[in-house]
Amino acid sequence: MAAAGAAPLLPVTAAEAAPSADRSGFPLLRDGTAVDVVVDAADDPAVIRAAGDLQADVERVGGVRPRLLHTVPQSSELLVLVGTIGTSPVIDRLVAQRRLDVSRVKGRWEASVTQVVDRPLPGVGRALVIAGSDRRGTVYGVYDTSERIGVSPWYWWADVPVARRDTVTVPAGPLVRPEPAVRYRGVFINDEQNLTTWSHRTQEPDKNIGPKTYERVFELLLRLKANYLWPAMHPYSDFFNKHRENPELAQRYGIVVGSSHPEAMLRNGVHEWEPWAEEHRAEDGTLPLYDYTVNPSVISDYWRARARQNAAYESSWTIGMRGLHDSALETKHATTVPEKVAVMNDIIADQRRILAEEVGPAAEPQIFIPYKEVLELYNAGVRVPEDVTLIWPDDNHGNMRQLPNDAERSRPGGNGIYYHLSYWGRPRSYLWLDTTQLSKVWQELRRVHEHRVDRMWIFNVGDVKSIETGLSFCLDMAWDVDRWGPGDVEDFLVEWAGRQFGRRYGSEIAAIRTEYYRLAAQRRPEFIDRAVFSTVHHGDEAGLRMTAYEQLLDRARRLGAKLPEAYRDAYYELVEYPVHGAWLMNLKYYWADRNALAVRQGRGAGTNRFADLAEAAHAEEQAITRRYNTQIAGGKWDGIVNPYPSEIPKAPGRPAVTRLPRQETSGLGLASEGNETGADRPLSFSSYTRDRRFVDVFNTGFLPLTWRAEASAPWVRPSTTGGELTDQVRVWAEIDWPRVPEGTHRPTLVFTGGGRSIQVPLLVVNDGERARRRARGFVEAHGYVSIDAAHFDRAVPRGGARWRTVRGLGRRTAAVEAVPTTAPPIAEDLATRSPELRYRVRFSTAGTFPVTVFRLPSLDERGRRRLAVALDDQPPAVLSGQAIATGNRGDAWARNVEEGIEKLTARVTVSAPGEHVLRVFMVDPGIAVDQIVIDTGGMAGGYLAPPESYRRT
């Protein structure tokens, strides 16, 4: 939207609001008088209705409602003229007189121009003209004006307040909204139990999502510049056509209604097939099956009835077939893949004939969605007519399964995508929070568009709530896919947060959301489980993650306290609750893991303390959800947010914990970092990384005891040296490096108490300050080298391809991606033909070692997912990643989507200690690399990569 003037869309908070000093602007309200809005009565109902929203928005800002007129008054100093080119006589007159420049708008799809025109008509001094190329173009121009005066698209759905002002002015300069990058842009309301619960409780007690709710949905979509909907489809929701007001409302709003992959021809099989079958029993009284090989005529009539019923509405027609309620295609009399392909071809031909007969030329767009098993049939030879749009699905976890080839890209019907921001299914569901990293979304959507997939983008948003930020980003990209580049996705968050809360808060909110997405990229909160993150390795990686979450929540709360009171509800919904909820979901499992570890370690009182903390975290999580549903916005959102709905997959619930009966005993125990119990693995210290390490000192009983710690070397510094021990204490050991002689040392820490003495060995390697200052590249320490892929020494482009850094992507701060994603694979002569990344590495040991590349999952079910690694001039080793989404649990694909990365391992030979160059080559385009780890013999267990190795910067 750069050309659409994004900056003027930023509002100010109430504290920042002041009358505009820009005399060149156009006042919509001044001196208590609002400017009339004129829209021709012959214009489309969608335009007239949107003009009414502009009335309401001016009143929201200024407290005065403009009049909405359908004829131009004889005399008026100021007017707002709204109309569609070719439909509004007033607009057409201005165009013919060359008073209104529509050269970038006329004849385009959903484009608009907003321009101030002096003396546009007799008796009118000045007018703000909003003209669209078609009905939705005009509607979007109207809503652009609403945003420019400070009304967020999320004013109702997220309670973003509207700053009140006595004078309401918009800039006078022309604002052109060119046609979108993607023609149809919309959402799929899916797995919608919470939305249904909320709608029934607060909107329509006699319905389960009806027209009153859909009115709100339609308005939101239009304000977000979307035009397309797949409505709610599950058993607990009313199907869309049950209430005939729904399609009529969609037509009046200008929303194109389609249906999902199991809902052919706008039919909701969950609700509609059974009554239809009951009315069309066979002669022997049996119910017909939803199987085209058994009952083709009954099914064909079923489809025809809906085509006839909805022929007058602007619709999208899903052709093809799957089973009822998102199940696989049933074909009793076609068992082989070729037989099923033939059946699908017959189905499509039948549906096309129905649409031609019942709807005629208006039966467009028609879409075919090769989802799950249908993709296999499509690849095996299903014939999809050239004018039908192919809708390519992701793997339900944000990774596109397959993209069109050259022949498919040239089809007149074009290509689209079905992309998930929320999902119910294997291997795990994520339905609660908006947790898909925006840079991941950017990476996949850019890849999609580079493959000329631009006819339709549909996003699964679950219950709508909680997906506010991700949905806004997706729809912004769908309009202007080039707006955001690989280095500035966070800038979207700055701008978006500025629109909701005011410019002064945009950067800080963006930083909070970016860190929130990064932590979710390590593991979605809905995917958390027992013993995922290590509590004993890498400084307690689970505990460090909890600290990062806690610091993030503290940051979010401190900012929230600075906001004006009117913004607190919106801030809780959009920022604080997601951070707080994600932290608590992780925290209760962290304490449960510590509880289980305490049992294995033979702890006493500490075992019960960890159990209490786990259950307290779960109780707090339930409490903040109750607050969201019953207190925020006065209880407006009752039932909309619930991690534990009754009929769909739930987020992880209360983890089981163990409690011990109290015993009047005491005893000293410990576990040093890297050990579940005891201290067999020494604490490792390097003068390069200058880490600190922990020792958990604990009581094996319940009675207090006295303990003390003593180091064998004066330069070993424990964080505490003793005291009274009730349950446990974590002692951190650090090294006073200026006092350590150069070389390798093996001091000890000795812990004494309860009549027992336990020795903890340390391994301290000091190469000296001069070596540290002179080191180039990544330095081996602790038996490994850990590299963030974005920290390359050099990137070498070749053959029209290159590696680029994508900020905010992956588990750290950035990842690197091989682009363009349409580049041809390179499988031979990699060292001379393939773009490469080079990393300097200083090894202290020689040998043959495993090198593991952490790549971000991406798929290509008709291709491969490969890269290569080499050390120095050794032959590159090609690594093949998972290219196919199996839809299973427990296999490589499932592990990749749960963890958000795929680990690919080769071996490299270090001929001698010293400096070497690690090289990473592109084999297939679109591969993204996050981290690289070389295990030189000291790698410990852990879910994440070890902390990044030292490199002088």
Disulfide bonds with the S-S distance in Angstrom:
none
